[in-house]
C-alpha cells in the first residue's frame, strides 16, 4: 500500500511526518554493503580537538615543523580521530534504529590520513 510519503518517512499525525533514521536490525543482512555518504573532509580543528581530548599530543599529530621532517612531510591525523570520524559517518544508517554498535572488528589503518583528506566509509 502506498503511503504517499518519500522513502524513509512515516506519518506520525495529521500534517506531521517523521524521518526514519537507518536500517532496522532485521534489514542488516550478512553480505550487505552500505556506502556511507557524503564523505567527510578532515580539518585541522578535528585533529587538534581529538588529540587534546584523547591526550595524544604526540608531535607527529600536533607539530607542523616536527612533522615536516618525517617521511610523510606533514602532520598525520591521529588514528583515534580517523576512527571516530568514520564511526560517526555510519551512525545514521547503521545505528539509527538498532540498539547500538556492539563491536568494531578488524579495524586497520592502511594509509596515512592528513588534514584536508576526505574520508569515505562503508559497512
N, C-alpha and C positions, 0 to 999 in steps of 0.2 A: 504494500500500500504506500503510495506516495504521500509524503507529509508536506510537500511544497517548500521544504526548508533546504538550504545548502547542506552538503555533506559535512558532518562534524558538528551539527547544531541540533538541539532538541527544544521543543516548546515547553515552557515552564508556567505559562499563564497567558491570558489574553494580551496580545501585543507584546509578548515577552519571550525571548529565547535565550538559551544558554549554550555557550561553546563547550563542546566535549573535548577534553584535552587528552590526547593519546589513545593508545590501544588498551583494551582490557586484557586481563591475563589469558583468557581462552583464545584471543586473537594472536598471541605471541607463539607461533608455531615453530618447531625446530626447522632450521634452514632459512627462515625468513630473514632477509637483509633489509634494514631500514637505513636509508640515506638521510642524515640529519642536515637540513638546510634552513637558513642560509649558513654560510661559513662564518668564521669569527676571526678577525684580524687582531693579533696580539699587540697591545700597546705598551709603551714604557711604564705607564701607570699600573697596568695589570701586573707586570713583572715586579715592580718595586713594592706594591702593596702585598703581593703574595710572598715575596721574600721577607718583608718586615713581619707579616703576620705569622709566618712559619718559623721565623728566627734564622732562616737560611740566608744569611747576608754574605755568603762567600763572594770574593771579588769577581769571580767569573760571571756572577749574576748581577753585580751592582757597580762595578768599577770599569768605566769605558777604557781608560788608559791601560789598566792591567789586562783587560780582555783583548785589546788590540795587539798585545804581544803573544797571544795564544794562537794555535793553528787555525782557529775559526776567525780571528781578526776582529771580533766584535762580541758584545755581550750575548751569552746564552741565556735563554729564558729558563727559569727554574722548572725542573720536571714536575714538581707539585703544582705549579701554576698551569702548566700544559695539561696535566691530568684533570684538574678542576674545570678548566675551560671546556675540555672535551666532554666531561661528565655533564656539565651544565647544558651543553647542546643536546644531550639525549633526554633530558627530563621531560620535555613537552610530549614526546611520542612514547617513551618507554615507561616512565613512572607517573604520568599524569593520572591514570585510572587504576594503576596497580597499587599494591600496598607499599612497596618500597623497592629500591635497588638492593637486592640481597647480597650481591657479590660483584666484584670486578676481578675477573680471572685473566691470566695470560697477557698482562699489560707489558708491552715492550716499547721502549723509546728507541726507534731505529734510525732516527735522523735528528740533528740538532734543530732547535726552534729558536728563531731570532725575533726581536722586536720588528714588527711590520709584516711578519709572515701571516698568512691566512690559513687557519686550520679547518678541516672538514672531518666529519666523523660518520661512522656507520656502525650499526649494531646488528 
